[in-house]
Amino acid sequence: MISANTFISQILSILLSIVIGSSIGMEREFQNKSAGLRTFILVSFGSCLFTILSIAIGINNPDRLAANIVTGIGFLGAGIIYKESNNKIGGITTASAVWATASLGMCAGAGYFTLAALGTVILFAVLRLMVPLQNKIEALHKIQIYTMNFKTIEGMAHCEQLFAQFHLKYKLQKQTKTPEGFIMEWHVSGKQNHHDALVRNMIQDDVILSYSY
């Protein structure tokens, strides 16, 4: 039998874990991410409950059950990460948020309410307040993969001239010859406004039969 004070503390831990999962989950849901409100609530609540059980039944070695939470969250996070069409990896931020939310749920389960609350504020700030800074950095150094289709091999030199004209660094990644001409894949980096100017130019370019990015 557990004491009334212990039971109340456990209930408060569970309620706090649900609040933590809800706050982070709503932010991810608002951003239309692969893991949303219910996922984050369950991650936080589950981590909290496992931590409570670790303390309750693992008297001699309470960290064994809690340590396995990290392993389980790792498998869950791996399912969130995916490969985008432009060969970039997506879902890493959401997977990291799931991992961090599990740690906050463990804080709540262990009775570290202040630490859990502080961690939630920090995590929420990273997910929301860092976005403008990230966008600003990306605008200064945007990496884009362009796939272009030409009728003749001279299109390669034409591309290089375009990239140089718009102050973009480039590298030919892949070249394919087809009955209709040539398909070239370029790894291009530079400022966002230079990429935008390049795209506007390609729309009216007669040498470039088609392009995608």
Wavefront OBJ file of the C-alpha trace (Angstrom):
o trace
v 0.000 0.000 0.000
v 1.202 3.456 -0.860
v 0.594 6.428 1.381
v -1.926 9.144 0.551
v 0.834 11.719 0.087
v 2.699 9.449 -2.341
v -0.485 8.782 -4.302
v -1.261 12.509 -4.571
v 2.306 13.184 -5.706
v 1.993 10.507 -8.397
v -1.306 11.965 -9.641
v 0.276 15.428 -9.827
v 3.209 13.951 -11.760
v 0.871 12.341 -14.277
v -1.200 15.512 -14.692
v 1.964 17.581 -15.196
v 3.224 15.111 -17.809
v -0.059 15.458 -19.707
v 0.232 19.258 -19.615
v 3.819 19.007 -20.890
v 2.853 16.664 -23.727
v -0.145 18.823 -24.631
v 1.836 22.071 -24.829
v 4.575 20.627 -27.045
v 2.128 18.507 -29.051
v -0.093 21.490 -29.862
v 2.905 23.390 -31.193
v 3.885 20.455 -33.449
v 0.241 19.976 -34.491
v 0.016 23.655 -35.405
v 3.106 23.230 -37.590
v 1.438 20.199 -39.236
v 4.263 17.840 -38.287
v 4.220 14.049 -38.506
v 3.893 13.668 -34.718
v 1.188 15.769 -33.111
v -0.871 16.307 -29.985
v -1.772 12.713 -29.081
v 1.718 11.393 -29.783
v 3.407 13.901 -27.479
v 0.852 13.389 -24.711
v 1.395 9.630 -24.840
v 5.191 9.989 -24.914
v 5.224 12.329 -21.908
v 2.592 10.364 -19.988
v 4.226 7.001 -20.727
v 7.675 8.230 -19.709
v 6.216 9.631 -16.499
v 4.398 6.387 -15.661
v 7.455 4.235 -16.359
v 9.546 6.498 -14.113
v 6.998 6.234 -11.293
v 7.069 2.437 -11.650
v 10.875 2.447 -11.700
v 10.946 4.252 -8.381
v 8.138 2.141 -6.899
v 9.273 -1.374 -7.860
v 12.983 -0.931 -8.538
v 14.017 -0.113 -4.992
v 17.526 -1.577 -5.292
v 18.136 -0.428 -8.880
v 15.496 2.105 -9.959
v 17.407 3.299 -13.024
v 17.073 0.038 -14.998
v 13.485 0.551 -16.129
v 13.974 4.281 -16.678
v 17.049 3.654 -18.848
v 14.970 1.544 -21.219
v 12.641 4.498 -21.819
v 15.434 6.204 -23.760
v 15.886 3.095 -25.941
v 12.167 2.853 -26.644
v 11.929 6.536 -27.541
v 14.846 6.030 -29.950
v 12.814 3.499 -31.945
v 9.813 5.828 -31.962
v 11.947 8.740 -33.158
v 13.400 6.642 -35.971
v 9.892 6.109 -37.316
v 9.298 9.863 -37.486
v 12.412 10.624 -39.561
v 11.871 10.374 -43.330
v 13.619 11.183 -46.605
v 12.213 14.073 -48.626
v 11.980 14.206 -52.429
v 15.016 16.505 -52.681
v 17.219 13.983 -50.828
v 17.032 15.957 -47.594
v 16.164 14.316 -44.297
v 12.949 15.495 -42.645
v 11.379 14.955 -39.248
v 14.605 15.228 -37.251
v 13.379 18.229 -35.223
v 10.101 16.487 -34.372
v 11.946 13.276 -33.468
v 14.274 15.300 -31.223
v 11.250 16.987 -29.644
v 9.754 13.555 -28.886
v 13.035 12.518 -27.228
v 13.188 15.737 -25.192
v 9.512 15.420 -24.203
v 10.216 11.939 -22.868
v 12.917 13.399 -20.616
v 10.439 15.992 -19.338
v 7.918 13.260 -18.612
v 10.623 11.430 -16.663
v 11.306 14.626 -14.679
v 7.637 14.850 -13.779
v 7.528 11.175 -12.828
v 10.560 11.552 -10.577
v 8.973 14.517 -8.796
v 11.206 17.234 -10.264
v 8.294 19.521 -11.111
v 10.272 22.759 -11.354
v 12.863 21.157 -13.629
v 10.098 19.705 -15.821
v 8.371 23.086 -16.112
v 11.630 24.881 -16.912
v 12.536 22.249 -19.507
v 9.123 22.634 -21.157
v 9.586 26.395 -21.482
v 13.050 25.920 -22.988
v 11.856 23.252 -25.434
v 8.890 25.373 -26.510
v 11.199 28.374 -26.995
v 13.584 26.352 -29.152
v 10.743 25.084 -31.341
v 9.111 28.491 -31.790
v 11.558 31.322 -31.145
v 14.488 29.787 -33.026
v 12.542 29.497 -36.288
v 13.161 33.133 -37.422
v 16.890 32.759 -36.684
v 17.009 29.472 -38.580
v 15.218 31.047 -41.554
v 17.632 33.970 -41.538
v 20.644 31.659 -41.567
v 19.082 29.580 -44.354
v 18.410 32.735 -46.378
v 22.134 33.510 -46.264
v 23.187 30.005 -47.268
v 20.435 28.088 -49.034
v 21.299 24.677 -50.517
v 19.117 23.515 -53.391
v 19.168 20.558 -55.773
v 18.224 21.548 -59.336
v 17.389 19.032 -62.053
v 17.516 20.545 -65.552
v 16.729 19.162 -68.980
v 18.569 20.311 -72.143
v 18.492 19.342 -75.787
v 22.293 19.478 -76.257
v 25.362 19.094 -74.066
v 26.006 22.837 -74.455
v 23.346 23.256 -71.775
v 25.973 22.326 -69.194
v 28.090 25.406 -69.959
v 24.916 27.487 -70.091
v 24.044 26.359 -66.560
v 27.476 27.215 -65.257
v 27.155 30.701 -66.711
v 23.770 31.138 -65.037
v 25.061 30.054 -61.646
v 28.033 32.390 -61.929
v 25.756 35.223 -63.061
v 23.635 34.880 -59.920
v 26.615 34.384 -57.584
v 25.806 30.787 -56.728
v 28.254 27.985 -55.966
v 27.533 24.810 -57.903
v 28.577 21.222 -58.401
v 27.345 18.748 -61.000
v 25.982 15.744 -59.125
v 24.530 13.600 -61.886
v 24.294 13.595 -65.694
v 21.928 11.451 -67.768
v 21.657 11.162 -71.556
v 18.204 10.442 -72.984
v 16.840 10.247 -76.564
v 15.413 13.745 -76.024
v 18.637 15.293 -74.712
v 20.440 15.573 -71.367
v 19.279 15.673 -67.760
v 21.661 17.234 -65.225
v 21.394 17.400 -61.467
v 23.187 20.274 -59.732
v 24.001 20.881 -56.072
v 23.740 24.671 -55.742
v 24.312 26.894 -52.703
v 24.022 30.625 -52.080
v 21.712 33.326 -50.787
v 17.959 32.767 -51.001
v 17.371 35.883 -53.117
v 19.980 34.664 -55.609
v 18.139 31.348 -55.907
v 14.897 33.241 -56.458
v 16.496 35.326 -59.215
v 17.829 32.167 -60.869
v 14.387 30.552 -60.885
v 12.794 33.664 -62.408
v 15.420 33.561 -65.150
v 14.935 29.827 -65.836
v 11.213 30.336 -66.400
v 11.995 32.415 -69.509
v 15.159 30.556 -70.572
v 14.852 28.934 -74.004
v 17.866 26.660 -73.516
v 16.410 24.981 -70.426
v 13.615 22.700 -71.640
v 12.431 21.893 -68.093
v 13.646 22.109 -64.518
v 12.690 21.026 -61.018
v 13.987 21.625 -57.489
l 1 2 3 4 5 6 7 8 9 10 11 12 13 14 15 16 17 18 19 20 21 22 23 24 25 26 27 28 29 30 31 32 33 34 35 36 37 38 39 40 41 42 43 44 45 46 47 48 49 50 51 52 53 54 55 56 57 58 59 60 61 62 63 64 65 66 67 68 69 70 71 72 73 74 75 76 77 78 79 80 81 82 83 84 85 86 87 88 89 90 91 92 93 94 95 96 97 98 99 100 101 102 103 104 105 106 107 108 109 110 111 112 113 114 115 116 117 118 119 120 121 122 123 124 125 126 127 128 129 130 131 132 133 134 135 136 137 138 139 140 141 142 143 144 145 146 147 148 149 150 151 152 153 154 155 156 157 158 159 160 161 162 163 164 165 166 167 168 169 170 171 172 173 174 175 176 177 178 179 180 181 182 183 184 185 186 187 188 189 190 191 192 193 194 195 196 197 198 199 200 201 202 203 204 205 206 207 208 209 210 211 212 213
